[in-house]
Amino acid sequence: MSTVIIIGASYAGLAAALELRHRLPASDTVTVVSANENFIFHPSLIWVVQGEREPADISFPIRPVLEEAGIEFICAQLEAIHPPAKTVSLSSQETLSYDKLLIATGGEWEWDAVPGLWPKPRGHTVSILSPWDAMAARSEWQALLAHPGPVVIGATLNAGLYGAAYEFALNMDIALRKAGVRDQTSITFVTPEPFLGHLGHGGLGNSRQIIEEAFSNKQIAAITEAQIERVEAEAVILAGRRQRLPSKFSMLVPPFQGIKPVRETPNLGDERGRIPVDDTYRSTSYPDIFAAGVAIQIKPEASSLLPCDVLIPGTVSAEMGRVAAANIAADLGHGSPVRKPANALKAFYVLDSGSHGLFMSLGAQPWLNVQLNVPGPWSHWAKVIVEKYQMWQIQSGRY
């Protein structure tokens, strides 16, 4: 009788848990630990700001899904990992023993990376990275509509969630036009990427052409290879060029680092708390620890003047979770090992760029690398369909 503990209940964690329950006998225990009671479809948080979605529309309780599948669920935060003892400590004061551990927690936002980067009131920005931040940003959005002014959107050094920033900028353009105040509101996009649509990958298909064309048509100014020095109450200051960008509404994606328990576990994470793994998603330091999703170390293959992290879609995180689950099961005597490095995984990604829709189907094989630019609102409706379909998949235990 074996015990597998999964830390995290988003794309990678849930996909791994369901896969393990399918592969392991009923006598083996699969436990998911998460600080969040609900699954949140994060890509749709961009719409919460403008009132097109409510948090309840894009979330649902995790516990019933897991318990229906025969998976134990503990709502608690991971406090510490003890590899020699093969235990984890939780905020609930519990200490759990494991035979195999899968870390699928994602990471933490480094708001201290740039002075003033924290969301208001602690800093001078708004955020779309959590439901509560998106709801707070809605108030700032409404204030902007009442008193229009310049907007700055973008990402800091070492950021990786470029897709959300691009989508937010293009959807904001549409919303401002609908409100009749676009002519009173400039939008400037700042990014460390060497060109628009780089995404930490050197570009994905024709992503550069599509995003540059969309920005040009929508009169969104762009500054690439930009390093943000600090954020002020009504301005974003760029380093080096000493450029001051006036802003009444600043949404800037911060860098991502591994969670504190990973950073505090000797030899588990790199200097940024990301977990180095082999092509079975096993930790290179601890054979009984696996990791999947944005918790793992993925070094950018594309060179850039300024440090850029890589975009990892949820579909890729989920596939990592399934591969890790297959290898955990193999370790426990059920099935054969599967080797599939992150750059060999297929992803499906829809970038809602308003009237310049971008569908991406990405994979290691040439025939999987397909990008479609379909004029009109089709990318928006495609993303809505993806949202509804993926939430149904997860909620029904079919993910």
Order of alpha helices (4+ residues) and beta strands (2+ residues): beta-alpha-beta-beta-alpha-beta-alpha-beta-beta-beta-beta-beta-beta-alpha-beta-alpha-beta-alpha-beta-beta-beta-beta-beta-beta-alpha-beta-alpha-beta-beta-beta-alpha
